């Protein structure tokens, strides 16, 4: 007797293949079982979504292909995981198999049942080094109140704790309580970026290794090797790992005993994927907690306006922790009006003097400039040539260290020319400043500054270029914690999550770029970045009274700085939400973008216009607003032209109904004559930038 499993495989929504493919099996297969099935001439990994006793209507028994192999050494993926994946595929308008298979570790796609069985028999690797136990600490009244509320929460919790208020200790003890509730309980902790994972993993291991074992804590992020990801995923799926720490992809980890989800720095845009299924891990964490009957905590010193609005409406429970541990003061804001400083000054003289004072006292400074490289562009003033990228509508950045011009969009790199390629002028100069240039110039400007031991000030840089090599990030952080660096220059990667005890001065030297940007989220991001950066200063209560945030600006009267001076996130959020409501922008409206990539801009926009015309006949069309197709801000990347079309509605449900009905019409619009040259298209639901 045969059975007829319906299997999902990795096919995109626009492939036309469909979500579920029917196969034949001699044995009944449980939903969630991993299988290998034939697809065309290949054999691919699939997931049994259901198993029927009769063939689907219209399918003759002889037409179905047989399941090739069953990976039954692994327990099936549970119903909660499958429901999460199905929701993500529906909401973000992607193929079910596309989302489901992308959530699994890549090595699973190639393993045979025998190889997988051998892999499961391998003993878990012991921890590389013993970590000193980290025992629970006494909680402040604010922390204790927050922990009690989390333990009894029935709705999502927004933990609004100022920088240095001890949110991590609350997370740790909430995790301990969740794990103690059941022997099979598991916890998921999400962080926005890979560079925050190692230090958090060390902290969690130190806290939980003694009770639950060294292999009870695993990480999941894209920086791991495929075998590492497979080992961590298997540990989570089989319940051996009790705590999973990871970036956004970890929201799809198989955790059958899930009881608590923590989303740290929930405001961070890194939680929103920008390719493939453009999902928000923060939003999926909320949904997953509901499906699993688990508690979920969103933590931030600068909550996103969407989460803040939800807490104002009562959908989330907001817990406030406004005080720093030890009673330390928050950094004082010092605005430097660059209109009154020497022309062309990189660092204003008052700020430079303040930094020299900190160095002399043995304290540390952090300088934030959110642009890596030496200069954003190299230019010839004789003929106007600039270092544009031949493949993108963007400039190549000048990197002085290796004398290259590098495009940060497509990666195209060339040596710096000896003379202007257009006119032969030998005098080509950098325009603007990046982290490399700031590091170099600060070393010169602070050449006379002396440390308490009489040595010169030591300036270092931390950005994506200096942390490429394996172990380089950890080494740089260790040097900073050990006091081997006096002034650290870096991008936004240094502004969040780190506990730097000796930093007493933070300086943002190029903060104005976001004040007047066309993106309605730019002020929110700038405010969060500056407040998070300020939080790196004065974390040691003994030095907090002298801690300062210096901001160099040409617009000191801007209203954002008034809220920043008072560390007033509630006031800033209230003002921004009022502006958003008046303009009918998210969270008071719901958006989706239809993006098109093509060989020409005409083809990209031609597809979008054909899709817009097709939408006019849909019954759901009246509930949405369709805007005209326009090029993206950076129109061309890697010789691919890009355009987008915005869809907006005041109802999330109405927008979803429209997008679902529109999907088959988008498939047809690909064949429109004006869309010839289209490479790909994608729907981005709840986009972070428009």
N, C-alpha and C positions, 0 to 999 in steps of 0.2 A: 504494500500500500504506500502510495506517495503522499507527500505533503508539499505545500506550495508557499514557501517563505517569500514575503515581499521585502526586498533588500534595497537599502539606500547606498549609492556609490557616489564618488566625487564628481558630480556633473553640475556645472553652473546653471543658474535659472534660465539664461538665454540660450542654452544648448538645444532646447526643444525635446530632450530625451524624457523628461518627467522625473518626479521625485522617487517613485517606487518602481522597481523592476521585479518581475515575477520569475522565480526559478523553481526547480524541482529538487526535492530532497527525499531520501529514503527514510529519514527519521524526523520526527517533530523537533523543531528548533525553537528554543525560548527567545522571546523578544529581547533584543539587546545583545544577542550572541554575535561575535565577530566571525566572519566567513571570508573565504576567497572565492570569487565568482568570475566566470568568463564575461568579458565585455568587448565585443568586437574580436580582434585578434589577441587581445591582452587578457591577463588574469589580474584582477584588482581586489583590493580589500573592500569589504562591505559590512554593513550592520543590518541584521535582521530586525525589521521594524514590527512585523507581525508574521504569524505563520497560519495559513489557511488549510483546511482539510480538503478543499476542492479547488480546482484550477479557476482562475478568474474567467468571467464571462467572455466568450469570444476567443479564448485561447485553447487550442487543441492540446491534449497531453503531450503529443509528440513534438510540438513547437517549442516547448520550454527547454532551456538548457539546465544542466544539473549544477548544483552547488559543487565547486571543486574541492574545497577543504573547509573544515570547521575548526576554528581556534578555540576548542572547548577547554583548554587548560586555564583560560581566564574566566572568571565569573561574568555573566552577562552584565551589560550596562543597565543600570536600574531605571525604573519608570520616571523618576524625578529628573535624571540627566536627559533622558529622551524628550521629556516635556520642555525642559530649558532650551534644548537645541531646536525643537520644532517652533517654539515661540520666537527665538532669535531669527530663524529663517523667515518666518511670516512677517515679523515686524520690520526687519531690515531688508525685506524684498530680495532674498537670496534663495538659491536652491537648498533643499533640505540636506542632501548629501554633501554639498559644498561646505556647509557649516559643520555638519557632523564629522566628516572625515578630517577637516582641518583642525578639529579639536583634539584629535588623537596624535600621539607622538609619531613623527615620520618613520622610524624604523619598523613600526608595526605593519606598514604597508608591504614590506618585503619578507617578513618572517613566515616560514612554514610552521605548521603545528608542532613539528618535532623541534625546530629551532626555538620556538617560544617555550616549549616545555623545558628544554635544557636551560634556557635563560631564567626561568622561574625557580629552578633548583639551585642557582648560584647563591651562595650566602651573601648577605648584605655586607658591603664594605664598612669596616670600622671607621670612625671619625679620624681625620688626619692627626689631630692633636687634642689633648685633653684641655677642656675649658674650665676655668675656675667657676664653681657654682655661684649663681646669682640668686640670692634669696629674696622672697617678697619683702617689699619695703612698707613701712608705715604710711598710710594714706592721709593726705590732708582732708579736712572736712568736705571740700569740694570734690575731691577724687572719690571719697567714700560714698558721697551722695550719688555721683554719676554711676559708680559701679553697682550700687543697689538698684538704681533705675534701669540699668542695662539688664541685670539679672531678671528683673520682672517685666521686661518690655514685651508688648504684644504688637507694637507698630515699629517701623524703622526709627532708629535713634540718630539724631544729628548731634554729635559731640562737638560743641563750639568751645574749644579751649585755646586760649592765647598761647603763643609760642613760649615754651618753657614751663607750661602749666602741668606737665606730667601726664599727657595723654597716653604715652607708650606704657607706663606702669598700669594705667587703667586697662589698656588692651590686654596686657599680660595676665592680670588677675581675672579679667573676664574670661579669657581663654582657659585659665586654670579651673574656674568654676564650671565652664561648659564641659571640659574633659572629665571632671570629677562626677558629672551627672550620670554618665553611662560608660561602661567599659569599652564600647565601640564608638564613642562620640569622636567627631573630627571637627577641626576648625580651619577655616580659610582666611588668610590675611593677605590683602592686596596692597601693593605699593605702586606708585606711578612709574618709577624708573629703575632700571637694572642696578644703577650705582647705589641705590638705597638697600638692595637686598642683602649683600654680605654682612653689613653691620647689624641688620635686624636679625638675620639668621643666627649670628653669633650670640646675640642677646637672648633669643628664644632657646637656643641650645643650652646656654648657661642656666636658664631658668628651669627647663623641663627635662634635660637629659638624665638627671639623677632619678627622677620618678618614672619617666616613660621610656628611657633608653635613647642612645645617640641617634638611632635611625628613625626616631619618632618625628623628627623635624626635617622636611625636605623643601627644596626650592624648585620653582618652575618658571623659567623665563627664556627668552630667545637667545640669550648669551651662552646657554649651556650647549654642550655637544649633544648630538642625537642619542648616543648611548646613555648620557647622564639624564636627559629628558625622559627616556624610556624607563630607566630605573626609578626615577622619582614618580612618574605616572603610575607605574605598577604598584609602588609602595602605597600610593594614595588609593588606588582602585581596590586593592586587596585589604585595606584597612590597617596595614602595618604602620603607615605614616599617620600620626594623629594630627599633625599641624602641617599645612601647606602654605608656604610663603611664595608670593609670585607677583608678576606684573599682569597686565590685562588678560593675557591668554590663559592664566590660571583660573579665571572665572569658569572655564569649561572643564576643569579637572574633575575626574570621576571621584566623588566623595560620598559613598553610600551612607556614612554615619554623620553627615554634616549637621552641626548644631549651632554654629556661630560663624558669621562672616564679618570681618573688619575691613573697611575700605579706608586706608590712611591717606591723608591729603586728597580728600574726595573731590576737591575743586580742580584738580590738575587735568589739563586737556590731554595728557598722555593716555588717559583711560579710554579715549575715543580712537578707535582704529581708523587709519586713513587709507587703507587699501583692503582688497578682498571684501569680506562682509564687514561693512563699516559700523561695527557695533560699539556701544558704550558699555564697558565692563562695570562701571558704577551702576548704571541702570539695570543691567542684567543681574547684578548682585541682589538688588531689591527684589526682582522677580524670583530669582532662585531661592532666596530665603523664604518667600511666601510658599513656594511649591514644596520646599523641604520641611516646612514648619520650624525653621531656624530663626534665631535673632540676627539682626544686621545692624552694624554700627558704622556710620559715616563720620569720620573725624577730620577736622580742619580748623586752623586758626582764621582762615578766610574762606568760609563755605561758598560754593557756587551760588549764584543768584537763583538758579532753579531749585536747589535744595533749601535755600533760605526761604523762598516763596512757599515751598511745600510745608515747611515748619510753621510759617505764619498762618497757613490755611488749616493747620492741625493734622495734616496727613503724616508728618513726621513729628516725633517728640524731640524738642530741642533741649539739650542739657548744657548749661553755661559753666565754664571753668575760667573765669577772668583773671585769676591770680597766678603769679609765677611761684614755683616751688621755692621755699626759703624766703619768700617775701621780697624777692628782687624786683627792682623797678624796670619798666619797659624803656627801651632806648629813646632818647630825646631827639626830635627831628631838627636838623639844621639845614635850612634851605640856602643854597648859594645862588644868588642872582647873577648869572653869567653876563648880563648886560653891564655889570659894574666891574668886571674882571678884565685883566689884560687880554687884548685881542689874540686869538689863537691859542690860549692857554689850555693845555690838556687837563691839568689839575689846578684848580684855583689856589692861590697862595695861602688863604686861611686853612683850606683843607690839607694842603701839603704840610703846613706847620703842625696841624693837629696830628697827622700821621707820624711825623718825626717825634712828637712828644710821646705817643703810644709806644713807639719802638724803644725810646730811651727808658721807659718804665718797664720794659719786658712784656708788654701786651702785644696783641696781634690785631691786624687790620684786614678787612676783606673788601676788595674793589670789584664791583659788578659792572660788566659791560657785555651786553647780550649779543656779541658779534665776534666770532672767532676769525683767525687769520691776522695778518698784519694790517691790511687796509681793504675796504670793500671793493675798490676799483683802482686800476693803474691808468693814468691818462697822459696824453700829450697836449700841452697847452698851445703848441704851435698850430696844429691842424684840427684838434678836437677829438682825435682817436681815443677810445676807451676800451678797456679789456673785456669786451663783450664775448659771450660764449657763442661759437658758430652754430651750436645745436639747440640753444635755449634763448628765450627773450629775457636774459638776465646777464649780469656781469660776472666774470670770473674774479675770484678773490685772490689778492696778492698774499702769498705765504713767504715771508722773508727767510725763514729758517732753511728751507730747501730750495729757495729761489724759483718758486713755481707760481703759475696762475692756475687756480683750481675752481671749477664750477661746483658749487655745493648742491646743485640740482641733479646733474647727470654724471658728475664725476670726471668730466673731460679735463685733463691736466696737460700743461705745456710748460717748458722752461720760460722764464722771463726773457723777452727779447732784448738784445743789446741796444736797439734803437727802435723808434716808432715804426711799425710795419707799414704805415701809410706814407709818411713823409721823410723818414730817415733821421728825424731829430733825436739826438742822443739824450736829451733832457726830458725823460718821462718820469712822472712822479706819482706817488701814492696819494689818493684822496680818501679822507675819512680815517677812522681808527678801528682796529680790532684788538683782540686780547694780546696778540704778539707785540704790537706796537706799544700798548699800554704797559706791558711788562718791561719792555726795553727802556722806555722813557722814564718809568718810575724808578728803575734801578739807577739811572743817572741823576734824577731829581733828589733821590734820597741817599746819594753817595756820601754826604757829610753826616747823615744821621748815624748815631751810635747806640748799640745795645748796652744793657747794663754791664756786660763783661768787656765793653770797649770795642767789640767787633762791629763790622759794617752791617747795615740792614740787609736782610736776605729776602729777595722778592722771588716768588714762584708763580707759575700759571697752571690752572686746571681747566681744561675744556676737552672737547671730543678728540682733539688732536693729541693731547698729552696723555690721554687715558686709553689709547687704542691697544697697547700691548697688554698681554695677560698679566695680572698682578700689579699693573702700574697704578691703578686707582687706589688700591689698598695701601701701596707704598707711599703715595702722596698724602693720603689721609693720616697714615701713621706719622709721617714727618711733621705734619701740621699739629697733630695732637701732642707730639713730643717737644714742640716749641722750636723746631729747626727752621721754621718759616716765620718771618715777621709780617710780610704783606703778601696776601694771596689774591691774585687776579684771576677772574674766571667768569664763565657764562652762568646762566640760570641754574646749571646743575649743582652749583655750590650754595644756592640760596635756599634749598629746602631739605628738611629732614635731618640735617647733620647737627650733632651736639658738640660745637666747638667751645670749649670752656674758657679759652684765653682771649677770644675776640671781644674787643670793646668798641670797635669802630667799624661801621659798614658804610661804604660810599658807593652810590650809584651815579656814574658820571655821564650817562647818555640816556636819560629817562624820558626825554620829550617826544621821542619818535611815535609813541603810542597815544599821546594826548589828543591828537586831532586826526587819528586814522579813520578810514571809512567803515571799518569793521565795528559794529556796535558792541562787540565784546572786548575791544581793545582797552578801554579804561578799567574794566573789571580785572583783566589779566595784569595790567600794570600795577594796580592797587594791591592785588594779591602778591605779585612778585616783590614789590617793595616792602610790604608788611612781613612777608616770609623772610626776606633778606635781613630786615631789621631784627627778626627773631634770632638770628645767629649771634647777635651781640648781647653781652651782659648775662649770659646764661649761668655764670657763676655769681651768686648773690653778692659776694664780697666786692665785685667790680661793677655791679649793675648800675649803681648810682651815676657812674661816670660814662656809661655806654651811650653811644650816639649813632644816629643814622644821618649821614650827609647826602643830600641830593643836589646835584648841579642841574639847574634848569634855567631856561630863558623865559619861563612863564610861571613865576612864583605865586601869582595871584590865582592860579587855576584852583577850582573848588576841590579837586581830588586831594590836593596837598593839605587843605584844611581838615579833612577827615583823617588823613594820614598822621598829621601832627598830634591828633587826639587818640590815635590807634582806635578809631571809631568805625569798625566794620558795620555795626547795625545802622549807623547814620548814613554811611556810604551806600549800603544795600537799599535802604529806604529811598534815597534820592535816585539811584540808578533804576530801581524797579518802577518808580513813578515815571521816569523818562521812557522806559520801555513800554509801559502801559499806554502812555500817550501816543507812542509811535506804533502801537500794535505789533511789538516785537516779542520774541520768546522771553519769558515763559507764558506770555499772554497770547501767543499765536504758535502754531506748529508748522514746521517747514520740512521740505525735502528738496534735494537738488538732483536733477537728472544731468549727469556729466557725460560728455562725449569726447573721445580721443580719436583723431583722424589724421590722415596724411596732409590734409589742407584744412584751413579754418572754414572754408566754404562747405566742405563735406561735414565737418563737425556741426556747424550751425544748420546745415541742410537736414541732417538727421533730427536735430532737436525741433526744427520747424515742422517736419513731417509728423513727429510724435505729438506735437501740440495740436496740429490739425486733426489727427486721429482722435485725440481726447475730446474734441468738441461734441462728438456724438454720444459720449458716455452719459448715462443718467446721473452719475455721481459728480459730473462736471460742475454743477451749480454750487456745490459746497466748497469749491476751492478756487483760488486765484492762480492763474498761470501767467507768469511774467515772460517777457521776450527773451530769446536766447542771446547770450553775450559771451565774449571771450573771458577766460580767467585772467586774473591780474598778471600772473606770469603765464603768458599765452602759449609759449612753445617750450617744451622740455624734451631733450633727447630727440629732436627733429619730429616730435609729435605735437600737433596743434590741439589745443584744449578749449572747450566751451562748456557752458552750463545753462540750465534753465531752472528757475526757482518756482516751486509749487508751495502755496501757503493756504492754511485754513485756520479758523478759530476753534475747530474741533479736531482733536487727535483721531477719534474714531472715524470721522468723515474723511480725513486725509488718508487713513489706512484703507478704507473702502475704495477710494479713488485709485490709490496706487496698485492695489490688487487687481482691479478691473483693467488698469492701464497696461499691466505687464504683457499680455499677449499682443497688444497693439504695438508695443515697443519692438517686439520680435518682428512684426511685419514692417515697421518703419525702417528697419535695417536694409530692406530691399528697395527702398525708394530711390529713384534715379539720382536725386540731389544728395543722397547719403553715400554715393559711391566713393570709396576711400576711407570709410569708417573702420576703425581698428577695434574699438570696444566701447561699451557704454556701461554705466553703473548708476544705481539709485543710492543716494546718501540721505538716510532719514535722520532727522535732528542734527543737521550739519553744525559744526563749530565755527566755521567761517564761510561767509557768502560773498 
